[in-house]
Amino acid sequence: MKRSQKNQIMSVIGLMDKAQIGIKKMMGIGNSGAVLTLLEQCQESAIQMGEMIEECEGEEFVTVGLLENYCEKLYQTYKQVSQQQVVNVDKVYKNLRRELIRIENSVRNDIPSRTSVVFLPYKVSMWDSLESVWKAAAADSSCDAYVVPIPYFDKNPDGSFSRMHYEGEQYPDDVPIVSWETFDLETEHPDVIYIHNPYDECNHVTSVHPSFYARELRKYTEKIVYIPYFILNEINPDEDEKINSMKHFCFTPGTLYANQVIVQSENMRQIYISEYIKAAKEMGLNGEHVDRKFLENKFLGLGSPKIDKVLHTQEEGLEIPAEWLRILEKTDGSRKKIVFYNTGVSALLRHGEKMLWKMKSVFEIFKENRDEVALLWRPHPLIQATIESMRSLLLEEYREIVDKYIQEGWGIYDDTAELDRAIALSDAYYGDSSSVVQMYQRTGKPIMIQNVDVVTE
């Protein structure tokens, strides 16, 4: 039985206990009509509970028998009251209460409960932010773990939705996918929902389907856990200027509506807690908004699953496409040095045309040295959608750069979801400062941040 179903049954038992107190009280004052109504309500609740338990545990389950005994006592009491027979009020109450306590103990101790956990990724390239958590849940014999990739939309410059994307068919073969169109969150009512997209309607470039906004998900579960799909530069809790530049991440819809937020470090956890307390005080709020204990339970500095993925990915086990091998190998069969070239969204938005010139310069240099060094270019997965939505004048030139790079075929163009493969395969990082840098640092390999102002003609 699902844990949520078991909790639901325990709540019903609590209501039945109150109803029985009401039965005793109404019998004492001779209100037969109210007594009969309460007995009927207890009977209906017991029958519904029995049907739910039969469906999960079978007709012969011990709790079902206890419920049948309870229903029989309710019926006998109902018949006595309706026929206006003399009834010993205390005896009736004690008998009903004794049976209900037996049922409660059986539900609590005899019915095994299963935890239902749902993961709602949207872009397959960001699955690594949830993957290690899903693996742990899938390996737990008392847990039902569902991976339900959800669709997302590109946004037009005016904020309206354009193309819808669904990447459910792109996940690794060992990840069993459940269709978002057939999975009923309301019926399933999972114990926990994991998300990695915090922006909901606040992202200017994309939006997950509105049915899966965090505020909507709260209707279908008791607990939302948000794990960011990105990793920020590490900041100390006293670095106010750096905190001001990132604190908007603390107040995204996903962060606000989540019951728990898993951040990358203890320092980052303390920053989130501090920013919430400051914001609440500035708005004149009180209660849980400024309760440090509440916030300490909400924000946990357990680290990012993305790092787990990077540290557990070894080059020896990688599947490398045949067309990549042609680029990676020298004429004598030895392997070239591989540079992971990462271009991000923020740098392009900030520098525009200048960044495109920088990219062209980088490609010319690596093209000239292609006999010794292989370039693995991996642009941010949202970079083209961002240009379309926010820098449309750059779109044609950006596409020309991509098309030329792919057609010339001297370097690797990696638009797959396997970021961990690019990190494990490469010998050094070059490119924009981004969350990828934080992951790459864990490998101990060289990292070089590109300077858009340095362009080789």
Protein Blocks (a to p, Z undefined) as FASTA:
>chain_A
ZZklmmmmmmmmmmmmmmmmmmmmmmmnopaklmmmmmmmmmmmmmmmmmmmmmmnojkl
mklmmmmmmmmmmmmmmmmmmnopacdfklmmmmmmmmmmmmmmmmmmmmccdddddddd
fblklmmmmmmmmmmmmmpmkbccdddddddddddfkopacddddfklmpcfklccddfk
lmcfklnopabdcdfbfnlmmpfkbccdfklgfklmmmmccbdcdddfbdcddddfklmk
lmmmmmmmmmgfklmmpmbdcdfbfklmmmmmmmmmmmmmmnopahjllmmklmmmmpcc
ebpfklmmmmmpcfklpccdfklmmmmpcfkopacddddddddfklmmmnmmmmmmmmmm
mmmmmmmmmmmpccdddddfklmmmmmmmmmmlmmmmmmmmmmmmmnopaccdfbfblml
mmmmpmbdcddddfklmmmmmnopacddddfklccZZ
